[in-house]
């Protein structure tokens, strides 16, 4: 595909948008054609000046989510559009439609189930027809989750170990802050959840893997709960204590189940997520209960107008984020466990330095965009509304390893 640019970063004047642009400026291969896009040419120029070096000559594109014609013009010029402009339910529909119509690959950071469902229903067929890869959730939500399960699937295939059975990702350690954009997305979802149809979608564990023409292989009631406390030894005999709910599991699990629907991990594949809070049984059980209660109270407060106004005063706003020193101190480690249909146990692991929602996310999003733009001969011949695993799989794993992520898959037991 002959386009003027390899990658356009839309939303480059935002906090995470600039972090992503900075990552590309320092790590994209020489000769990669990149442009910055946003509503204000002046602000874009200021970002470009701060980036310096390789970005000094990057073109600037004025485009506005509220002016669809500018988005049409922008996506027609690039192989890949990389967008950080959220909440995507509020600002993303016109851009994903433009990308699908133009046959332009698309990556974003959404953690919004209704937005991904919108893409599947409204632009999925168009993207298949034009050859566009629409890839949502290319940051901490949900690359570690999606590639963790995918890595197990590939290893089991290579070993002839059969299909994946019950699979659980455990957040072993994490240090970082929720981004202002993530908080704003939660505000929008809380507002939309007042609608009964949206609420039903959010509660459906297969919201992104069941729909017109999509095969559902398992009873939705058999999927693990997103809110339950989990005895660690039921995930794998090597684990101890009680696991707490992970606050992004209600989105991540839907993305991984969509990967299963596209790649077919196995007829008995079930997927859940949890978070380690200690290995001492009594202490971890109390801590897990506190985490679960806190998550419930937080979601309730976010959906209730008076308490939401109070939270708005203290929670980060879109465009805000921690200092560079704080971002550098962040880190995460996740481990995903499965038992295959032949009874063999496997574990995948991903860890990285840097605040998961900011520094590490900029790496994941930037490398996703580069994989789509530069590794096209390695990508599966697949188009439509995809997931990181289904769209990029091994190519993205290799890129993240080269970027300093520790990723491995091994048989255990």
Secondary structure, DSSP 8 states (H G I E B T S, - for coil): ---SEEEEEETTTSHHHHHHHHHHHHHS-TT--EEEEES-HHHHHHHHHHH-GGGTT-EEEE--TT-HHHHHHHHTTEEEEEE----HHHHTHHHHHHHHHHT-EEE-----HHHHHHHHHHHHHHHHHHT-EEE---BTTBHHHHHHHHHHHHHHHHHT---EEEEEEEEEEEE----HHHHHHHHHHHHHTTSHHHHHHHH-TTTTT-STT----S-GGGS--SS--EEHHHH-TT--SEEE--TTHHHHHHHHHHHHHHH---TT-EEEEEEE--SSHHHHHHHHHHHHHHHHHHHHHHHSHHHHHHHHHHS--TT----HHHHHH-EEEEEEEEEETTS-EEEEEEEEES-TTTHHHHHHHHHHHHHHHH-GGGS-S--EEE-HHHHTHHHHHHHHHHTT-EEEEEEE-
